[in-house]
Amino acid sequence: MTGEIPPTEVSWAPAAVTAHHLRALTTLSERSVLVADRAGTLTVVTPDAAGAGCLAGEMRLLATRSLLLDAGLRESWKAGRLTGPVLEVCTAEAAFLAAAEQELAA
């Protein structure tokens, strides 16, 4: 079965992503992702909760720990978190995501 997914009539408010939101993804105690709901509210949730919310059309995925690893952080099981230039990477990625959110709003 093939077909085009029709555009939704419900709009998404832009999310204001900050470095603080991305730093919440640096802990290794539990896998987590950053999602936004239709109102633009940001939440860090488990991958299962994010998948369910995205499939239901109520959330959109913004960032994962993989994004931060790709941007230059390293996994440190000894430290129990992602390490490296955390502040710099989180600030740069937050600026990129915030700009992308503003483009969606335009």
Secondary structure, DSSP 8 states (H G I E B T S, - for coil): --------SS--------HHHHHTT-BSSS--EEEEETT--EEEE-HHHHHHHHHTTSEEEEEEHHHHHHTT-EEETTTTEEESSHHHHHHHHHHHHHHHHHHHH-
